[in-house]
Amino acid sequence: MSYHRPPPGRYDIGQQRAERIDNVAGDQHNYHAPAIDLLPGRAGRIVIIIGVLVAFAGFAAFAYPILSFMLVIFGALQQQSSTPPDLSQVSFTPWLPLGMAAIALGSLLSIVGGLMRRRR
C-alpha cells in the first residue's frame, strides 16, 4: 500500500479584511470583538499626566536627602579624615515624608485618571 502525498494547499485570494483571521487547515473563523473603549477620555489623560508629574516631584523630593547624604559621606571618604562627617547639612525630616506622600498622591491620581471613562 503506497501513500501519495496530496498536492500542497493553495489559497488564491485577492483581498481579505477582518480584525482577526484564523485560517487553519482551510477552516476560517472571523472573530469580531465588541468595541470596548478602554482608553480614558481627555480629562482622564490630564489627571494621569498630573499624577505622573506629582509622583516624579515626590521621587525627586525623596531622593534629595539620600543623595545629599551620599555626597557628604563620599566627600568625607575622599578627604580621609579621622573625624566623622558633619551630617547637620543633611535634612531628612521634611523631604522623606513629603516625597513619600507625593509619590502616593501621584500614584492615586494616575489610577483615578486611568479609571475615568468617556461619556457616550
N, C-alpha and C positions, 0 to 999 in steps of 0.2 A: 504494500500500500504506500503510495507516494503522496507527499503533501506538496501542493502547489501554493506558493505564496500569492496572495491576491495583489492586484496592482495597487500602487500607492494611491492614497486618497487625494482628491483634487477638489479644490474649492475655488471656483471662478466667480467671484462676487465683485461687482463694480464698486459698490459703496454700501456701507452698513453703519448705522449710527444708533447708539444706545448709551446709557450711563455705565452699565456693566454688562459685558458679554461673556458668557461661559460657553465655550464650544468644545466639548469633549466627546470624542468618538461620534461626531455627527449630530449629537443631541444638543440643542441650543436652548438656553434658558435666559431670558432677559428679566432682570430684577430691577424694578424701579422703586427706589427707597422713597418714602414720603418726604416731602420738603419740610425739614425742621430747621428753623432759624436758630443756630447755636451761637451766633456772634452777638455781642451786646450792641445796643444802639449807640448813637453819638454821645449821649450823656454817660452811658456806661464806660465808654472808652476814655472819656475825660476823667472820670473817677478813678479808673485804672491808672492812668498816667500820673494823676496827683498822688495816688497811693505809692507808686513806684518812686516818685521823687521824694516823698516823705520818708520812705524806707531807706533810700540812698542817703539822705541827710542824716538819718538816725545811725546808719552804719558809719558815716564819717564822724559823727559825734562820739560814737562808741570807740572808734579806732584812735581818736586823737590822744586820749591819755595813755593808751597802750603804746603807741608809737613814741610819745614823749618819754615814757618810762624807759623804753628800749634805747632811746637816744642818750638819756642820762647814764644808763648802765654801760653802754658801749663807749661813751666818752670817758667814763672813769676807768674802764679797762684799757683804753688806749693810752691814758696818762700814766698808768701803772702806779697809782698812788696807794699808800697803805691805809689811808683813811676811807671810811665808807662814803659812797656817793651821796650828794645832797638831793634827797627826794622831795624837798619842800617846793621845788619848781613844778612838780607834777601834781595836778589836782584831779583826783579820781571822782570825787563826790558828785559834782553836778553833771558830769559828762556821761558816765556809765549808765546811771538810771535814765537820764534824758534820752540817750541813744537807744536803750532797750525799749523804752516807751514809744519812741518814734518808729522803730522797726515794727513793733506790734501794731501800731496805728496804721502804718503804711500797708502792712500785710492785710489788715482788716478792710481797709479801703479798696485794695485791689480785689479782694474776694467779693465784696459787695458790688463793685463795678462789674465784675465778671458775671455776677448773677442777675444783673439788670438786663431785661429783655426789651426788645422793641414792641411798641403797641401797634396792633394792626387795625 
